Structure formats: structure tokens, C-alpha cells
Amino acid sequence: MRAVTKPLDEQARSIFDELGYDVRTRGTELLAERKWRVVHVTTIGDDDETPKSGDYRCFVAWNEDVDAVERQLRREDPDYEWAVLGVDEGGDYEVTRAPEAA
């Protein structure tokens, strides 16, 4: 069992705040905006559905769920640029980008 200090959505907000984004809530996701780019930030587990549209999306998951989220995104092959951000209980994170088109 994971010893969580902050819920995943709060972790996501903190990370994007630290990266210099203006973060606001829109429905069940966050919008992180900096300069000309708006990133839709969605916290997701291995059983959640991925959104069907958008331009830039970042999916935030606990580290142990990242592989399942990536598999789901590759299988669904959404029509937007995506990244997955894996977070551990201490708040450290690692970003995985979408595979390059062949």
C-alpha cells in the first residue's frame, strides 16, 4: 500500500505550478497554460477512459500505473499529442513522451 501525502490531482497541480504554468480547474481536469500552449492535464488510473479530443494532453498517474496507461494510449492511438507523467508518493516525477510517428 502506498503512503500518499497528497492526492494525485494535487500532485499534478503542484508539478505544473513549479514548471511555471498557470493552472486552473476545468471539470475533472486541469488546464495548464504557459505562453501559447495550453495542456489538458488528466489524472488517470489503468481503468479510466482517455479523452477523445484535444491538442496537448498530459496524463498523470502513479508510477506503478504508467505502463498500463501508455499501453492504453498506444492501443487507442488518439489524435492528439500526449505525454504521461509518472509520480511517486514523495512527489518526484518522470515524464514519458508519446512515441515518434514512423
N, CA, C and O atoms as a Tinker XYZ file with bonds, in Angstrom:
   408  protein
     1  N      0.841000   -1.166000    0.000000    73     2
     2  CA     0.000000    0.000000    0.000000    64     1     3
     3  C      0.889000    1.233000    0.000000    63     2     4     5
     4  O      1.921000    1.267000    0.670000    81     3
     5  N      0.479000    2.253000   -0.762000    73     3     6
     6  CA     1.275000    3.459000   -0.915000    64     5     7
     7  C      0.926000    4.451000    0.196000    63     6     8     9
     8  O     -0.242000    4.635000    0.538000    81     7
     9  N      1.957000    5.083000    0.747000    73     7    10
    10  CA     1.757000    6.117000    1.761000    64     9    11
    11  C      1.673000    7.457000    1.033000    63    10    12    13
    12  O      2.695000    8.062000    0.707000    81    11
    13  N      0.468000    7.903000    0.786000    73    11    14
    14  CA     0.253000    9.089000   -0.032000    64    13    15
    15  C      0.196000   10.331000    0.847000    63    14    16    17
    16  O     -0.561000   10.395000    1.815000    81    15
    17  N      1.011000   11.309000    0.489000    73    15    18
    18  CA     0.971000   12.571000    1.219000    64    17    19
    19  C     -0.027000   13.531000    0.582000    63    18    20    21
    20  O     -0.644000   14.331000    1.286000    81    19
    21  N     -0.196000   13.465000   -0.739000    73    19    22
    22  CA    -1.144000   14.326000   -1.461000    64    21    23
    23  C     -1.866000   13.492000   -2.494000    63    22    24    25
    24  O     -1.270000   12.581000   -3.069000    81    23
    25  N     -3.146000   13.778000   -2.751000    73    23    26
    26  CA    -3.845000   13.091000   -3.851000    64    25    27
    27  C     -3.165000   13.400000   -5.181000    63    26    28    29
    28  O     -2.461000   14.402000   -5.307000    81    27
    29  N     -3.375000   12.548000   -6.156000    73    27    30
    30  CA    -2.721000   12.667000   -7.452000    64    29    31
    31  C     -3.038000   13.987000   -8.150000    63    30    32    33
    32  O     -2.152000   14.575000   -8.772000    81    31
    33  N     -4.271000   14.462000   -8.063000    73    31    34
    34  CA    -4.602000   15.731000   -8.716000    64    33    35
    35  C     -3.864000   16.910000   -8.081000    63    34    36    37
    36  O     -3.498000   17.857000   -8.777000    81    35
    37  N     -3.643000   16.859000   -6.775000    73    35    38
    38  CA    -2.866000   17.908000   -6.111000    64    37    39
    39  C     -1.396000   17.814000   -6.499000    63    38    40    41
    40  O     -0.729000   18.835000   -6.665000    81    39
    41  N     -0.888000   16.586000   -6.645000    73    39    42
    42  CA     0.493000   16.398000   -7.113000    64    41    43
    43  C      0.644000   17.015000   -8.503000    63    42    44    45
    44  O      1.609000   17.733000   -8.764000    81    43
    45  N     -0.310000   16.735000   -9.396000    73    43    46
    46  CA    -0.252000   17.258000  -10.762000    64    45    47
    47  C     -0.255000   18.785000  -10.752000    63    46    48    49
    48  O      0.544000   19.413000  -11.447000    81    47
    49  N     -1.141000   19.376000   -9.974000    73    47    50
    50  CA    -1.212000   20.838000   -9.888000    64    49    51
    51  C      0.122000   21.409000   -9.392000    63    50    52    53
    52  O      0.623000   22.383000   -9.955000    81    51
    53  N      0.690000   20.821000   -8.359000    73    51    54
    54  CA     1.962000   21.299000   -7.809000    64    53    55
    55  C      3.089000   21.220000   -8.843000    63    54    56    57
    56  O      3.887000   22.149000   -8.971000    81    55
    57  N      3.149000   20.121000   -9.567000    73    55    58
    58  CA     4.198000   19.940000  -10.570000    64    57    59
    59  C      4.095000   21.007000  -11.653000    63    58    60    61
    60  O      5.092000   21.646000  -11.989000    81    59
    61  N      2.904000   21.204000  -12.200000    73    59    62
    62  CA     2.746000   22.203000  -13.262000    64    61    63
    63  C      2.939000   23.625000  -12.741000    63    62    64    65
    64  O      3.444000   24.480000  -13.468000    81    63
    65  N      2.544000   23.894000  -11.494000    73    63    66
    66  CA     2.835000   25.198000  -10.880000    64    65    67
    67  C      4.344000   25.433000  -10.828000    63    66    68    69
    68  O      4.825000   26.503000  -11.200000    81    67
    69  N      5.086000   24.427000  -10.364000    73    67    70
    70  CA     6.543000   24.538000  -10.263000    64    69    71
    71  C      7.203000   24.717000  -11.629000    63    70    72    73
    72  O      8.265000   25.331000  -11.731000    81    71
    73  N      6.578000   24.184000  -12.675000    73    71    74
    74  CA     7.118000   24.330000  -14.033000    64    73    75
    75  C      6.766000   25.690000  -14.656000    63    74    76    77
    76  O      7.149000   25.969000  -15.792000    81    75
    77  N      6.047000   26.520000  -13.923000    73    75    78
    78  CA     5.748000   27.861000  -14.397000    64    77    79
    79  C      4.451000   28.000000  -15.176000    63    78    80    81
    80  O      4.235000   29.014000  -15.840000    81    79
    81  N      3.598000   27.009000  -15.106000    73    79    82
    82  CA     2.310000   27.077000  -15.795000    64    81    83
    83  C      1.275000   27.758000  -14.905000    63    82    84    85
    84  O      1.332000   27.648000  -13.681000    81    83
    85  N      0.344000   28.453000  -15.518000    73    83    86
    86  CA    -0.832000   28.969000  -14.833000    64    85    87
    87  C     -1.842000   27.820000  -14.864000    63    86    88    89
    88  O     -2.268000   27.403000  -15.941000    81    87
    89  N     -2.223000   27.312000  -13.705000    73    87    90
    90  CA    -3.067000   26.114000  -13.638000    64    89    91
    91  C     -4.436000   26.472000  -13.085000    63    90    92    93
    92  O     -4.562000   27.145000  -12.063000    81    91
    93  N     -5.470000   25.996000  -13.799000    73    91    94
    94  CA    -6.838000   26.172000  -13.317000    64    93    95
    95  C     -7.617000   24.872000  -13.540000    63    94    96    97
    96  O     -7.241000   24.034000  -14.360000    81    95
    97  N     -8.686000   24.733000  -12.805000    73    95    98
    98  CA    -9.526000   23.543000  -12.908000    64    97    99
    99  C    -10.605000   23.770000  -13.944000    63    98   100   101
   100  O    -11.216000   24.836000  -14.008000    81    99
   101  N    -10.832000   22.736000  -14.767000    73    99   102
   102  CA   -11.953000   22.760000  -15.714000    64   101   103
   103  C    -12.597000   21.383000  -15.684000    63   102   104   105
   104  O    -12.056000   20.425000  -16.236000    81   103
   105  N    -13.727000   21.289000  -15.053000    73   103   106
   106  CA   -14.406000   19.997000  -14.919000    64   105   107
   107  C    -13.558000   19.044000  -14.087000    63   106   108   109
   108  O    -13.182000   19.349000  -12.956000    81   107
   109  N    -13.264000   17.883000  -14.669000    73   107   110
   110  CA   -12.492000   16.869000  -13.952000    64   109   111
   111  C    -11.000000   16.914000  -14.282000    63   110   112   113
   112  O    -10.235000   16.059000  -13.837000    81   111
   113  N    -10.591000   17.919000  -15.067000    73   111   114
   114  CA    -9.172000   18.005000  -15.421000    64   113   115
   115  C     -8.636000   19.390000  -15.118000    63   114   116   117
   116  O     -9.378000   20.305000  -14.761000    81   115
   117  N     -7.333000   19.519000  -15.269000    73   115   118
   118  CA    -6.667000   20.799000  -15.096000    64   117   119
   119  C     -6.271000   21.346000  -16.454000    63   118   120   121
   120  O     -5.982000   20.583000  -17.375000    81   119
   121  N     -6.258000   22.654000  -16.580000    73   119   122
   122  CA    -5.695000   23.308000  -17.755000    64   121   123
   123  C     -4.440000   24.019000  -17.286000    63   122   124   125
   124  O     -4.493000   24.870000  -16.398000    81   123
   125  N     -3.311000   23.667000  -17.885000    73   123   126
   126  CA    -2.035000   24.286000  -17.554000    64   125   127
   127  C     -1.623000   25.139000  -18.751000    63   126   128   129
   128  O     -1.451000   24.627000  -19.857000    81   127
   129  N     -1.468000   26.436000  -18.524000    73   127   130
   130  CA    -1.218000   27.354000  -19.635000    64   129   131
   131  C      0.083000   28.120000  -19.394000    63   130   132   133
   132  O      0.342000   28.631000  -18.304000    81   131
   133  N      0.890000   28.176000  -20.456000    73   131   134
   134  CA     2.121000   28.969000  -20.418000    64   133   135
   135  C      2.425000   29.424000  -21.832000    63   134   136   137
   136  O      2.474000   28.623000  -22.765000    81   135
   137  N      2.626000   30.717000  -21.973000    73   135   138
   138  CA     2.847000   31.324000  -23.287000    64   137   139
   139  C      1.687000   30.951000  -24.198000    63   138   140   141
   140  O      0.539000   31.249000  -23.869000    81   139
   141  N      1.941000   30.328000  -25.296000    73   139   142
   142  CA     0.906000   29.991000  -26.281000    64   141   143
   143  C      0.321000   28.598000  -26.088000    63   142   144   145
   144  O     -0.649000   28.247000  -26.760000    81   143
   145  N      0.877000   27.807000  -25.198000    73   143   146
   146  CA     0.477000   26.401000  -25.075000    64   145   147
   147  C     -0.482000   26.179000  -23.911000    63   146   148   149
   148  O     -0.259000   26.653000  -22.797000    81   147
   149  N     -1.548000   25.449000  -24.198000    73   147   150
   150  CA    -2.482000   25.011000  -23.162000    64   149   151
   151  C     -2.442000   23.490000  -23.150000    63   150   152   153
   152  O     -2.709000   22.838000  -24.159000    81   151
   153  N     -2.106000   22.939000  -21.993000    73   151   154
   154  CA    -2.026000   21.491000  -21.822000    64   153   155
   155  C     -3.198000   21.047000  -20.953000    63   154   156   157
   156  O     -3.412000   21.572000  -19.860000    81   155
   157  N     -3.955000   20.069000  -21.458000    73   155   158
   158  CA    -5.030000   19.456000  -20.676000    64   157   159
   159  C     -4.384000   18.387000  -19.809000    63   158   160   161
   160  O     -3.798000   17.434000  -20.324000    81   159
   161  N     -4.490000   18.541000  -18.498000    73   159   162
   162  CA    -3.861000   17.623000  -17.551000    64   161   163
   163  C     -4.946000   16.761000  -16.923000    63   162   164   165
   164  O     -5.868000   17.262000  -16.279000    81   163
   165  N     -4.815000   15.446000  -17.126000    73   163   166
   166  CA    -5.816000   14.498000  -16.643000    64   165   167
   167  C     -5.146000   13.480000  -15.742000    63   166   168   169
   168  O     -4.188000   12.825000  -16.153000    81   167
   169  N     -5.637000   13.338000  -14.520000    73   167   170
   170  CA    -5.150000   12.263000  -13.665000    64   169   171
   171  C     -5.891000   11.001000  -14.085000    63   170   172   173
   172  O     -7.095000   11.020000  -14.343000    81   171
   173  N     -5.139000    9.904000  -14.147000    73   171   174
   174  CA    -5.722000    8.688000  -14.728000    64   173   175
   175  C     -5.137000    7.454000  -14.059000    63   174   176   177
   176  O     -3.971000    7.433000  -13.665000    81   175
   177  N     -5.964000    6.436000  -13.941000    73   175   178
   178  CA    -5.536000    5.119000  -13.482000    64   177   179
   179  C     -5.626000    4.156000  -14.647000    63   178   180   181
   180  O     -6.019000    4.546000  -15.747000    81   179
   181  N     -5.268000    2.908000  -14.421000    73   179   182
   182  CA    -5.237000    1.947000  -15.531000    64   181   183
   183  C     -6.623000    1.533000  -16.013000    63   182   184   185
   184  O     -6.731000    0.835000  -17.020000    81   183
   185  N     -7.693000    1.948000  -15.317000    73   183   186
   186  CA    -9.035000    1.578000  -15.764000    64   185   187
   187  C     -9.869000    2.776000  -16.214000    63   186   188   189
   188  O    -11.047000    2.615000  -16.532000    81   187
   189  N     -9.287000    3.964000  -16.248000    73   187   190
   190  CA   -10.005000    5.157000  -16.683000    64   189   191
   191  C     -9.983000    5.270000  -18.198000    63   190   192   193
   192  O     -9.051000    4.802000  -18.852000    81   191
   193  N    -11.010000    5.890000  -18.748000    73   191   194
   194  CA   -11.057000    6.132000  -20.192000    64   193   195
   195  C    -10.249000    7.376000  -20.512000    63   194   196   197
   196  O    -10.213000    8.321000  -19.724000    81   195
   197  N     -9.602000    7.374000  -21.671000    73   195   198
   198  CA    -8.859000    8.546000  -22.100000    64   197   199
   199  C     -9.767000    9.453000  -22.926000    63   198   200   201
   200  O    -10.647000    8.968000  -23.637000    81   199
   201  N     -9.558000   10.762000  -22.835000    73   199   202
   202  CA   -10.369000   11.700000  -23.635000    64   201   203
   203  C    -10.172000   11.453000  -25.123000    63   202   204   205
   204  O     -9.125000   10.971000  -25.553000    81   203
   205  N    -11.185000   11.786000  -25.893000    73   203   206
   206  CA   -11.152000   11.530000  -27.337000    64   205   207
   207  C    -10.601000   12.690000  -28.146000    63   206   208   209
   208  O    -10.281000   12.510000  -29.321000    81   207
   209  N    -10.479000   13.890000  -27.552000    73   207   210
   210  CA   -10.013000   15.033000  -28.331000    64   209   211
   211  C     -9.095000   15.921000  -27.505000    63   210   212   213
   212  O     -8.951000   15.749000  -26.294000    81   211
   213  N     -8.482000   16.871000  -28.192000    73   211   214
   214  CA    -7.576000   17.823000  -27.567000    64   213   215
   215  C     -6.367000   18.026000  -28.451000    63   214   216   217
   216  O     -6.200000   17.317000  -29.444000    81   215
   217  N     -5.526000   18.977000  -28.110000    73   215   218
   218  CA    -4.285000   19.191000  -28.851000    64   217   219
   219  C     -3.106000   18.631000  -28.071000    63   218   220   221
   220  O     -2.378000   17.765000  -28.558000    81   219
   221  N     -2.926000   19.133000  -26.855000    73   219   222
   222  CA    -1.841000   18.678000  -25.992000    64   221   223
   223  C     -2.449000   18.128000  -24.712000    63   222   224   225
   224  O     -3.232000   18.804000  -24.044000    81   223
   225  N     -2.082000   16.896000  -24.377000    73   223   226
   226  CA    -2.610000   16.265000  -23.174000    64   225   227
   227  C     -1.477000   15.637000  -22.380000    63   226   228   229
   228  O     -0.563000   15.027000  -22.934000    81   227
   229  N     -1.563000   15.804000  -21.080000    73   227   230
   230  CA    -0.632000   15.135000  -20.179000    64   229   231
   231  C     -1.468000   14.314000  -19.209000    63   230   232   233
   232  O     -2.346000   14.834000  -18.522000    81   231
   233  N     -1.177000   13.030000  -19.171000    73   231   234
   234  CA    -1.856000   12.122000  -18.251000    64   233   235
   235  C     -0.944000   11.899000  -17.059000    63   234   236   237
   236  O      0.217000   11.523000  -17.221000    81   235
   237  N     -1.463000   12.127000  -15.867000    73   235   238
   238  CA    -0.692000   11.983000  -14.642000    64   237   239
   239  C     -1.176000   10.733000  -13.932000    63   238   240   241
   240  O     -2.366000   10.580000  -13.657000    81   239
   241  N     -0.233000    9.835000  -13.635000    73   239   242
   242  CA    -0.567000    8.559000  -12.996000    64   241   243
   243  C      0.502000    8.237000  -11.955000    63   242   244   245
   244  O      1.613000    8.764000  -12.008000    81   243
   245  N      0.156000    7.372000  -11.016000    73   243   246
   246  CA     1.168000    6.872000  -10.088000    64   245   247
   247  C      2.166000    6.032000  -10.887000    63   246   248   249
   248  O      1.788000    5.401000  -11.874000    81   247
   249  N      3.413000    6.017000  -10.478000    73   247   250
   250  CA     4.471000    5.303000  -11.202000    64   249   251
   251  C      4.082000    3.882000  -11.581000    63   250   252   253
   252  O      4.363000    3.443000  -12.696000    81   251
   253  N      3.445000    3.164000  -10.677000    73   251   254
   254  CA     3.122000    1.761000  -10.957000    64   253   255
   255  C      2.030000    1.597000  -12.013000    63   254   256   257
   256  O      1.834000    0.493000  -12.522000    81   255
   257  N      1.311000    2.676000  -12.354000    73   255   258
   258  CA     0.253000    2.615000  -13.361000    64   257   259
   259  C      0.689000    3.111000  -14.735000    63   258   260   261
   260  O     -0.057000    2.973000  -15.704000    81   259
   261  N      1.889000    3.688000  -14.833000    73   259   262
   262  CA     2.341000    4.324000  -16.071000    64   261   263
   263  C      2.351000    3.363000  -17.256000    63   262   264   265
   264  O      1.865000    3.723000  -18.328000    81   263
   265  N      2.883000    2.166000  -17.103000    73   263   266
   266  CA     2.947000    1.216000  -18.224000    64   265   267
   267  C      1.554000    0.896000  -18.767000    63   266   268   269
   268  O      1.362000    0.833000  -19.981000    81   267
   269  N      0.584000    0.693000  -17.876000    73   267   270
   270  CA    -0.780000    0.386000  -18.316000    64   269   271
   271  C     -1.396000    1.580000  -19.044000    63   270   272   273
   272  O     -2.098000    1.400000  -20.039000    81   271
   273  N     -1.145000    2.779000  -18.567000    73   271   274
   274  CA    -1.681000    3.975000  -19.217000    64   273   275
   275  C     -1.072000    4.129000  -20.605000    63   274   276   277
   276  O     -1.783000    4.417000  -21.568000    81   275
   277  N      0.238000    3.938000  -20.712000    73   275   278
   278  CA     0.901000    4.036000  -22.022000    64   277   279
   279  C      0.369000    2.992000  -22.999000    63   278   280   281
   280  O      0.130000    3.300000  -24.166000    81   279
   281  N      0.184000    1.763000  -22.531000    73   279   282
   282  CA    -0.375000    0.717000  -23.403000    64   281   283
   283  C     -1.762000    1.108000  -23.901000    63   282   284   285
   284  O     -2.084000    0.931000  -25.076000    81   283
   285  N     -2.566000    1.634000  -23.004000    73   283   286
   286  CA    -3.919000    2.049000  -23.369000    64   285   287
   287  C     -3.862000    3.157000  -24.424000    63   286   288   289
   288  O     -4.614000    3.115000  -25.398000    81   287
   289  N     -2.991000    4.139000  -24.247000    73   287   290
   290  CA    -2.882000    5.240000  -25.209000    64   289   291
   291  C     -2.379000    4.752000  -26.563000    63   290   292   293
   292  O     -2.881000    5.185000  -27.600000    81   291
   293  N     -1.404000    3.865000  -26.566000    73   291   294
   294  CA    -0.906000    3.329000  -27.835000    64   293   295
   295  C     -1.999000    2.527000  -28.558000    63   294   296   297
   296  O     -2.138000    2.603000  -29.779000    81   295
   297  N     -2.759000    1.771000  -27.786000    73   295   298
   298  CA    -3.839000    0.959000  -28.359000    64   297   299
   299  C     -4.936000    1.854000  -28.950000    63   298   300   301
   300  O     -5.433000    1.592000  -30.045000    81   299
   301  N     -5.305000    2.896000  -28.228000    73   299   302
   302  CA    -6.365000    3.800000  -28.682000    64   301   303
   303  C     -5.877000    4.763000  -29.765000    63   302   304   305
   304  O     -6.681000    5.257000  -30.555000    81   303
   305  N     -4.573000    5.034000  -29.810000    73   303   306
   306  CA    -3.963000    5.917000  -30.812000    64   305   307
   307  C     -4.748000    7.217000  -30.987000    63   306   308   309
   308  O     -5.269000    7.488000  -32.070000    81   307
   309  N     -4.835000    8.027000  -29.918000    73   307   310
   310  CA    -5.629000    9.256000  -30.001000    64   309   311
   311  C     -5.027000   10.256000  -30.990000    63   310   312   313
   312  O     -3.842000   10.204000  -31.318000    81   311
   313  N     -5.876000   11.157000  -31.447000    73   311   314
   314  CA    -5.476000   12.146000  -32.438000    64   313   315
   315  C     -5.008000   13.436000  -31.760000    63   314   316   317
   316  O     -5.464000   14.523000  -32.112000    81   315
   317  N     -4.111000   13.318000  -30.801000    73   315   318
   318  CA    -3.521000   14.482000  -30.138000    64   317   319
   319  C     -2.142000   14.089000  -29.618000    63   318   320   321
   320  O     -1.826000   12.910000  -29.463000    81   319
   321  N     -1.330000   15.115000  -29.352000    73   319   322
   322  CA    -0.009000   14.884000  -28.787000    64   321   323
   323  C     -0.185000   14.621000  -27.294000    63   322   324   325
   324  O     -0.903000   15.349000  -26.609000    81   323
   325  N      0.479000   13.568000  -26.791000    73   323   326
   326  CA     0.302000   13.218000  -25.387000    64   325   327
   327  C      1.629000   12.890000  -24.722000    63   326   328   329
   328  O      2.628000   12.576000  -25.369000    81   327
   329  N      1.587000   12.977000  -23.403000    73   327   330
   330  CA     2.703000   12.567000  -22.548000    64   329   331
   331  C      2.094000   11.970000  -21.291000    63   330   332   333
   332  O      0.958000   12.274000  -20.928000    81   331
   333  N      2.867000   11.116000  -20.635000    73   331   334
   334  CA     2.447000   10.546000  -19.363000    64   333   335
   335  C      3.468000   10.962000  -18.321000    63   334   336   337
   336  O      4.674000   10.861000  -18.544000    81   335
   337  N      2.985000   11.424000  -17.197000    73   335   338
   338  CA     3.828000   11.854000  -16.101000    64   337   339
   339  C      3.599000   10.868000  -14.957000    63   338   340   341
   340  O      2.501000   10.794000  -14.405000    81   339
   341  N      4.630000   10.120000  -14.608000    73   339   342
   342  CA     4.545000    9.162000  -13.509000    64   341   343
   343  C      5.028000    9.797000  -12.219000    63   342   344   345
   344  O      6.125000   10.354000  -12.174000    81   343
   345  N      4.213000    9.719000  -11.162000    73   343   346
   346  CA     4.502000   10.375000   -9.887000    64   345   347
   347  C      4.673000    9.324000   -8.801000    63   346   348   349
   348  O      3.937000    8.338000   -8.757000    81   347
   349  N      5.653000    9.541000   -7.920000    73   347   350
   350  CA     5.769000    8.661000   -6.756000    64   349   351
   351  C      5.197000    9.372000   -5.534000    63   350   352   353
   352  O      4.887000   10.562000   -5.594000    81   351
   353  N      5.058000    8.647000   -4.426000    73   351   354
   354  CA     4.398000    9.202000   -3.246000    64   353   355
   355  C      5.138000   10.389000   -2.640000    63   354   356   357
   356  O      4.548000   11.164000   -1.887000    81   355
   357  N      6.428000   10.542000   -2.961000    73   355   358
   358  CA     7.186000   11.679000   -2.461000    64   357   359
   359  C      7.050000   12.924000   -3.317000    63   358   360   361
   360  O      7.573000   13.980000   -2.963000    81   359
   361  N      6.352000   12.810000   -4.445000    73   359   362
   362  CA     6.167000   13.951000   -5.320000    64   361   363
   363  C      7.159000   14.026000   -6.461000    63   362   364   365
   364  O      7.042000   14.901000   -7.319000    81   363
   365  N      8.141000   13.122000   -6.492000    73   363   366
   366  CA     9.066000   13.079000   -7.623000    64   365   367
   367  C      8.323000   12.530000   -8.827000    63   366   368   369
   368  O      7.375000   11.757000   -8.688000    81   367
   369  N      8.767000   12.940000  -10.023000    73   367   370
   370  CA     8.051000   12.508000  -11.221000    64   369   371
   371  C      9.008000   12.292000  -12.374000    63   370   372   373
   372  O     10.144000   12.767000  -12.376000    81   371
   373  N      8.506000   11.551000  -13.362000    73   371   374
   374  CA     9.236000   11.288000  -14.594000    64   373   375
   375  C      8.247000   11.404000  -15.742000    63   374   376   377
   376  O      7.120000   10.916000  -15.654000    81   375
   377  N      8.676000   12.056000  -16.827000    73   375   378
   378  CA     7.812000   12.272000  -17.987000    64   377   379
   379  C      8.157000   11.278000  -19.078000    63   378   380   381
   380  O      9.327000   11.067000  -19.396000    81   379
   381  N      7.123000   10.666000  -19.651000    73   379   382
   382  CA     7.277000    9.785000  -20.806000    64   381   383
   383  C      6.534000   10.427000  -21.962000    63   382   384   385
   384  O      5.359000   10.769000  -21.829000    81   383
   385  N      7.179000   10.589000  -23.053000    73   383   386
   386  CA     6.549000   11.212000  -24.226000    64   385   387
   387  C      5.956000   10.149000  -25.143000    63   386   388   389
   388  O      6.312000    8.972000  -25.082000    81   387
   389  N      5.044000   10.603000  -25.990000    73   387   390
   390  CA     4.449000    9.711000  -26.992000    64   389   391
   391  C      5.529000    9.241000  -27.952000    63   390   392   393
   392  O      6.464000    9.988000  -28.243000    81   391
   393  N      5.415000    8.011000  -28.449000    73   391   394
   394  CA     6.395000    7.520000  -29.430000    64   393   395
   395  C      6.321000    8.347000  -30.708000    63   394   396   397
   396  O      5.253000    8.823000  -31.092000    81   395
   397  N      7.469000    8.514000  -31.361000    73   395   398
   398  CA     7.523000    9.247000  -32.626000    64   397   399
   399  C      6.793000    8.468000  -33.698000    63   398   400   401
   400  O      6.825000    7.238000  -33.712000    81   399
   401  N      6.136000    9.180000  -34.594000    73   399   402
   402  CA     5.440000    8.536000  -35.721000    64   401   403
   403  C      6.468000    7.919000  -36.663000    63   402   404   405
   404  O      7.525000    8.501000  -36.908000    81   403
   405  N      6.158000    6.754000  -37.181000    73   403   406
   406  CA     7.084000    6.062000  -38.067000    64   405   407
   407  C      6.977000    6.558000  -39.490000    63   406   408
   408  O      7.693000    6.076000  -40.367000    81   407
